[in-house]
Amino acid sequence: MIRDPHSMTCQEFQEQMADLIGSGQDVANHPHLAGCPNCRALLADLQTIAEAARQLLPVDPPDDDLWGRIELAIRKEEGSLGPE
């Protein structure tokens, strides 16, 4: 049973926070946060940590031929690719 977001406790909200963030929803507009400075501060801290992590480990796009190389490696390992 999903509880009314307006009457969630901090524990209930925090237990669902990862799922809310992962769903792509704008968690900052969640009704619980309107009246809960503790959970707003927690969310702000998590966003700061996530941004710092993105800066530490930038994600570069894969090479254009990545999937072709993966397919070739799989075929070689399976033995379905004859001699070159």
C-alpha positions as CSV (number, residue, x, y, z in Angstrom):
1,M,0.0,0.0,0.0
2,I,1.4,3.4,-1.0
3,R,0.9,6.0,1.7
4,D,-0.4,9.5,1.0
5,P,2.8,11.5,0.3
6,H,1.4,14.5,2.3
7,S,1.3,12.4,5.5
8,M,4.6,10.4,5.2
9,T,6.9,10.2,8.1
10,C,10.6,11.0,7.5
11,Q,11.5,7.3,7.7
12,E,8.9,6.4,5.1
13,F,10.1,9.1,2.8
14,Q,13.7,8.2,3.2
15,E,13.0,4.6,2.6
16,Q,11.4,5.5,-0.8
17,M,13.9,8.2,-1.7
18,A,16.2,6.0,-3.7
19,D,13.3,4.7,-5.8
20,L,11.9,8.2,-6.3
21,I,15.3,9.5,-7.5
22,G,15.8,6.4,-9.7
23,S,12.4,6.9,-11.3
24,G,13.4,10.2,-12.7
25,Q,10.8,12.1,-10.7
26,D,11.6,15.6,-9.5
27,V,12.0,14.6,-5.9
28,A,12.5,18.3,-4.8
29,N,8.8,18.8,-5.4
30,H,7.7,15.9,-3.3
31,P,4.9,16.9,-0.9
32,H,6.8,15.6,2.1
33,L,9.6,18.0,1.5
34,A,7.3,21.0,1.7
35,G,7.0,20.6,5.4
36,C,10.2,18.8,6.4
37,P,13.5,20.8,6.6
38,N,15.4,17.7,7.7
39,C,14.5,15.7,4.6
40,R,15.1,18.8,2.4
41,A,18.6,19.1,3.9
42,L,19.2,15.3,3.4
43,L,18.2,15.6,-0.3
44,A,20.4,18.6,-0.8
45,D,23.4,16.7,0.8
46,L,22.8,13.7,-1.5
47,Q,22.6,16.0,-4.5
48,T,25.9,17.6,-3.5
49,I,27.5,14.2,-3.1
50,A,26.2,13.0,-6.4
51,E,27.5,16.1,-8.2
52,A,30.9,15.7,-6.6
53,A,31.0,12.1,-7.7
54,R,30.1,13.0,-11.3
55,Q,33.0,15.5,-11.3
56,L,35.5,13.0,-9.9
57,L,34.5,10.3,-12.4
58,P,33.5,11.9,-15.6
59,V,31.7,9.5,-18.0
60,D,33.1,9.6,-21.4
61,P,30.9,8.3,-24.3
62,P,32.0,4.9,-25.6
63,D,33.9,4.6,-28.9
64,D,31.7,4.3,-31.9
65,D,33.0,0.8,-32.6
66,L,32.5,-0.5,-29.1
67,W,29.5,-2.8,-29.9
68,G,31.3,-4.2,-33.0
69,R,34.4,-5.0,-30.9
70,I,32.2,-6.7,-28.2
71,E,30.4,-8.8,-30.8
72,L,33.7,-9.8,-32.4
73,A,35.1,-10.8,-29.0
74,I,32.0,-12.9,-28.2
75,R,32.1,-14.6,-31.6
76,K,35.8,-15.4,-31.2
77,E,35.3,-16.8,-27.7
78,E,32.4,-19.0,-28.9
79,G,34.5,-20.2,-31.8
80,S,32.0,-19.2,-34.4
81,L,34.5,-16.9,-36.1
82,G,36.8,-18.6,-38.5
83,P,40.5,-17.7,-39.0
84,E,41.0,-14.1,-40.1
